[in-house]
Amino acid sequence: MSSTDSQPALVLVTGSTGYVGVSIVLEFLRAGFRVRQAVRKQAQAAAFDKKYPEFSGRTSYFLITSLDAPGAFDEAVKGVTYIAHAASPVNYMFAEDCKRDIIDPAIEGAVGILRSAKSEPSVKAVVLTSSLSAFLDLFNPPGPETRITSDDWNQITYDIAIKLPSTEGVAAYSHAERAAWDFMEKEKPGFTLTVYVQCILIDATHQAWPPGIIPSFVDVRDVAKAHVAAVTRPEAAGKRYICSAGQFSCPEAMRFCVKRCPTQSHRFPSAEGAPFEPIFQDDGAKCASDLCFTYMDLETSVGDWAAQVFSLPEEKPIRAKL
């Protein structure tokens, strides 16, 4: 871990209160770094300090109101050595105009933080968190035998995305990443860029396991480790990686949940003999090889998740008063 003075290197993490971001923050802190979290509300900073008081001496905050506003990160990057950009200003539920509310803000958010980073000489590396959507070609859907690699791209154009419903989310990630690489090529800043995408994330530390249809998994703790490795290992510079521990099926995941928490077996339907055919395959081996780590296996990841969920206190049903 490098530093410009006697203190540990400072890392700016955006999206730090989100599903992936909070794990990235904790991984950097546990590795000995200082972390500056970009948060939208002061209450989020207070909540983190309350839950993790052991890191109060190495955690600071920057209040940001809009990720895509011009110069939004100019002050946040001051004195920063590394940046983990895990935030994306996309809101699928309440978007009225996909161009204005989703695609353009995602692009400007990615380029904006790179622009701010270029203005700060201390920045040495930026890590951008993207989505597997940036790799999938919607007009030529992959089949069960297709292996998605870091050379693949979503081919949807900007003009089509702003007109075609239900494509704005995948377009936002792909065009934001393309814009980031274009910035690096044209501006040639004094820092490196690494991009990570992940499939279904399993989290046994903070939040619930989100639903999804992508037939691959990775534990969110591995994604966080990869972000730290990106700024500490020169091999990661200029690369885009798929963070994937391999294929899985829901029946297989349910069996591991029951194995770890047998008293909760009544909560899971029987899935014995259920067929499973992957929609496509993806290649996460290069990420693990370059960064010298081993992915957590499905049994451990899902088992940890199940143990966390079933350790939570049950909510009592609310009965209406007549």
N, C-alpha and C positions, 0 to 999 in steps of 0.2 A: 504494500500500500504506500503510494507516494504522497508527499506533502510539500508545500512550499515553505513551511516554517515548522516550528516544534509541534504543532497540532496535527491530528490526522487529516487526511484529505477530505474536502467537503463535497457532498453529492447532492444535487438538486433532484428531487423526485416529484414529478407531476402525477396527478391521479392517485395521490398517496393514500387516500382514504377509501379507494375502490377495492374491488375484489382481488385484483392482482397487485395493485400498488402497495397495499399495506404489507404484503409479504415481501415485496422488494425492499421496502423501508427497513423491515426487521432484519432481513438478511445482510444488508449493508451495515446496519448498526452492530449486529453480532460479529461481523468481520472486522470491526474496529473503526469504521469510518464515522465521520460526522454527517448528519443528514439534515437538509433543509427541505421541508415539505411545503409544496404549493397547495394550499387549501382554499376553499370557497367561503368557509365560515369559521369564525373564531372558536365556536363550540366544538368543531372537529379537532382542533388543536388541543383544547382542554380535555376532550375525551381520550385522546391518545396519551397525553401526559398522565392521566389518571390510571389508565390501564397498564402503562409501561413506565412507571416512575424510575426504573433502573437506567433508562436512557435519557433522562432529562438533561444531563450535562452535555450530551452530544446531539440534541435535537433542537432545531429551530423551525420557524414557520414564516411563510410569505403568503399574505392574503391576496388572492387573485379573483377578480370578478368575472373576467371573460378570457377564455383561452385563445380566442382568435382575434382579439383586439390588437391593433398595431402597437408594437413595443410592449406587449403584455408581460414579457419575461425579462425586459431590459434590466430591471433592478434585481430580479430574482437570481440572475446568473452571476452577480457580482461576487468575486472571490471563489467561485465554484471551480472544482477540478473536473468533475464528471457530472453528466446529466442522464437520468433515466426518465424518458418521456413516455409515461404509461397512460396518459389522459388523451381522450379524443372527444371533441365537442359534438357528439352525435346523440340525438334523442329521437328514436324511432317512434315512440308512443305518441308524442305530441307535435310532431313536425307537420306543418301546414304546407310548406314549400320545400321539397327535398333538396333543391339547389341551394336555397338560402339557409335552410336550417340544418342540413346534414353534410352535403358534399363540400361546399365551399368552406365552411368552418373547419372541417377535418383537414383540408389541404392547408389552409392558412395557419391552423394550430401547429402542424408539423413543420412547415417552412418558417413560421414565426419564431419558434424556439431556436431553430438553427441560425436564423438571422441574428437573434439576440446573443447566441453563443459566439458567433463570429466577432461580435463587438467586445467580447471579454477575453483577453489574452490568456487567462488562467485555464480556460477550458481545454481539456486534452482529448476527451472522448464523449460521444453521445450515443445512447442506446434507445432505439425506438421500438415500442411494443406495438405490433400490428396484429392482424388476424389472418387465419388460413384463407379467408375470403379473398385476400390479395393474390393468392396462388391459383385459385380455381377458375377455369374458363367456363363461364356459364353457357356459352354458345356451343361448346364441345364438351359436355359433361363427362367426367372420367368414369370408367367402368371398374368392375371388381379387380381386374388385373392391372389397372393403371397405377403407377407409383408417382405421386406428386413429389417433386424435388425443389430445391431452392432456385432452379432455373426456370420454373413455371411462373406464369403471370395470368391474372384475370384480364381478359382481353376486352372487356366492355369499355366502350368509349365514353367520354364525358357527355357528349351530346345525346347519346342513347340513354345514359343513366338518368339524366334529368327529366326524361320524358317517359321512361318505362317504369311503371310501378313495381315495387318490391325489389328493385335492384340498387336502390340508393345506399343501403348499408354496405354491401360488398364493394360498391364503387367508391365509397368514401375511403375505405381502407386502402384499396389499390391505388387510387389517384393520389392520396396523401403520401404513400410510400414512394411512388414514382416522382412526385414533386420533390421529396426529400433527396433522392438520389440525383435528380437534375440539379438541385442546389449545390450539392457536393461537387458535381462535375464542373459547373460553371463558375462557382465562387471560390473553389479550392481553399476552404478555410484551414486553419491550423489545428483542427481536431479530426478524429476519425468517426465514422458512423457504422453502427452495427444494428441490424433489424432482426427482431424475433417475432415469430408467430407461434401460436399454440392452438391445439385442438380443444377437446373437452377438458376443462380444468376440474380436478378433484382437490378439494380444500378441506383439510382436517384441522384447521387452526382458527378460522375466523367466521366463515359464512357457510351457507348451504351449498350443496352440489347442484349447479345449474343444469337445466335440461338442455338437450341438443341432439342432433341427428348425425354428427360427424363420428364415424366409428373408430376413432383413435382417442387416446387419453394421455394426460400428463399431470402429475401432481404439481400444484401451484408452488410448492416449496422448491421443486426442481427448476421451475421457470425463474424464480427469484435467484437461485444459485447461478443460473445462466447469465442473468443480468450483472451480477457481481463479477463473474468470470470475464464478461465482455470488456470490462475496463481494466482488468488486471492481466489479461493474456493477449499479447500482440497478435496472435493467430486470428482473433475475432475481428480485427479491423477491416472494414470494407466488405463484410459478409452479411448475408441474410440467411437466417437459420429457421428450420422448422423444429419446434420443441415438441416431440412426440415420443412417448415411451412404447408405442405399439398399438395393435388392434385390440378391441375388446367388444364384448356383447353384454347387453343388459342381464340376461340370465346368468352369465358368468359373474358379473358384479354382484347380483343378488345372492349367489351362493357364498361369496366371500363375506358379505354382510352378515349372513346367518351364521357362518362359521365363527366370526368374531363375537357376535352377540346372539347366541342361540336362544336366549329367553325372548328375543324379539322376532322369532321366526314366523309367528302368526301374522306379522305385518306385511309379509312378502308373498305374492302369489307363486304357485308352483310353475316353474319354467323348464322342467326337465324335458329334454328332447326338442326344445324350441330351436328351429333352424336359424342359422346365422350366416349371412353372406355380407362381407364388407362392401360398402358403396364404392370405396376406392382405398388405396393404400398411400401412406406418406412416409417420407424418409427422415427420421429424426436421428439417425446414426451419426451423421456428420457433426451435428451440434455436440453430442456427447463425446465424440472422438477429438474434435478440435479443442474442446474446453476441459477435457480430462475429468469427466464425472460419469457416474452410472445412474441411469434413471431408476426411480423407485418403482417396484413392481406393482401390478394391479392389486394383488391380495393385500399388501401392506397399505397402499394408498386408500383403497375402498374400505378396508377394515378400520383404519384410523378415522376415516370420515364417519362410519357407522357408530363407532365408539363415542365420538364427539356428539353426534346428534342424539343418541339415546341416553347420554348423560345429562342432557338439558332437562330442567324441570318442566313437567307437563302443565299446560295451561288448563285451568278448570273451565268447563263449558259455561257460557253465560246464559242464564235463564231469564227470559222476559218476564217482567212483572205484570200480572193481569189486574 
